[in-house]
Amino acid sequence: MQIVILKDATEVARYGADLFVAQLKKQPASTLGLATGSTPVALYQNLIEKNQQGDISFSQVTSFNLDEYLGLDGSHPQSYRFFMNEQLFDHIDIAKERTHVPPGDAQDPIAACQEYEARILAAGGIDIQLLGIGRNGHIGFNEPSSGLTSRTRVKTLTKATIDDNARFFSEDEYQPHLSITMGIGTILDAKKVVLLATGENKAAAIKATVEGPLTASCPASALQMHRDAVIVIDEAAASELADVDFYKHIEAENQKLLARLAAK
Ligand SMILES: N[C@@H]1[C@@H](O)[C@H](O)[C@@H](COP(=O)(O)O)O[C@@H]1O
């Protein structure tokens, strides 16, 4: 795991966006894994700016989102399809037919999960996967106790996650308790994984992810098993880590090495 600790949410978004920009420059026909929640919004704004300035193009990109509420179709304002259109897809040169979000309105959700896995495979797998994290350590909608090798499937949300996401729904609005989510195994298959977290309310989850044991009690701890996982966090989200100075030292050395290589 590469742990990158930055001053604030603005720096976190910029660092995360730069990883996606680098991927798109290296491989314009990349397959991107995308995420929802409030954390990735600023990263998406960075990508929109770069696209509108002509610095990067999404014209050859295929994308797969992590998850969707089961019971909401894509026209529902709280659906993750709606969110992605609003926050990213409507503002960039991506072909909408190559953007995939699990179908929240699937008649047969189990078949839809298998088809989602098959589509990821047919696209050649995910080159770079963006992740946020829930306060209980969930990634996508893989709640605590999720199988560490799980694939895309229907998952029941915990009360904590329902409560955390209630702020997006109005009082009399139906809030789904079920989701379709990529599994932890699906996420671990991505070639690179970038997890962003900001704010003190994520500090305990980040501590468990980075320094805790590998355990289904903290689904994000599975990233300890990934060969190329980058955890990009601000000082507040890093505040419970025991080895902050060590992580900062490693990252400074990494940056020096990269600068030396770039100068060659
Ligand atoms: N399914 C999403 C997750 O993918 C996201 O990481 C989490 C945290 O969201 P936020 O970034 O708003 O804290 O919320 C939801 O539960």
Ligand as a Chemical Component Dictionary entry (heavy atoms), coordinates in Angstrom:
data_LIG
# 
_chem_comp.id                   LIG 
_chem_comp.type                 NON-POLYMER 
_chem_comp.pdbx_formal_charge   0 
_chem_comp.three_letter_code    LIG 
# 
loop_
_chem_comp_atom.comp_id 
_chem_comp_atom.atom_id 
_chem_comp_atom.alt_atom_id 
_chem_comp_atom.type_symbol 
_chem_comp_atom.charge 
_chem_comp_atom.model_Cartn_x 
_chem_comp_atom.model_Cartn_y 
_chem_comp_atom.model_Cartn_z 
_chem_comp_atom.pdbx_ordinal 
LIG N1 N1 N 0 -21.563 3.295  -1.765 1  
LIG C1 C1 C 0 -20.950 4.520  -1.399 2  
LIG C2 C2 C 0 -19.463 4.303  -1.214 3  
LIG O1 O1 O 0 -18.891 3.931  -2.462 4  
LIG C3 C3 C 0 -18.809 5.554  -0.654 5  
LIG O2 O2 O 0 -17.425 5.356  -0.541 6  
LIG C4 C4 C 0 -19.413 5.878  0.700  7  
LIG C5 C5 C 0 -18.779 7.080  1.367  8  
LIG O3 O3 O 0 -19.320 8.269  0.882  9  
LIG P1 P1 P 0 -18.765 9.717  1.172  10 
LIG O4 O4 O 0 -17.647 9.946  0.221  11 
LIG O5 O5 O 0 -19.944 10.614 0.870  12 
LIG O6 O6 O 0 -18.346 9.760  2.589  13 
LIG O7 O7 O 0 -20.801 6.129  0.483  14 
LIG C6 C6 C 0 -21.587 5.152  -0.156 15 
LIG O8 O8 O 0 -21.973 4.213  0.794  16 
# 
loop_
_chem_comp_bond.comp_id 
_chem_comp_bond.atom_id_1 
_chem_comp_bond.atom_id_2 
_chem_comp_bond.value_order 
_chem_comp_bond.pdbx_ordinal 
LIG N1 C1 SING 1  
LIG C1 C2 SING 2  
LIG C1 C6 SING 3  
LIG C2 O1 SING 4  
LIG C2 C3 SING 5  
LIG C3 O2 SING 6  
LIG C3 C4 SING 7  
LIG C4 C5 SING 8  
LIG C4 O7 SING 9  
LIG C5 O3 SING 10 
LIG O3 P1 SING 11 
LIG P1 O4 DOUB 12 
LIG P1 O5 SING 13 
LIG P1 O6 SING 14 
LIG O7 C6 SING 15 
LIG C6 O8 SING 16 
# 
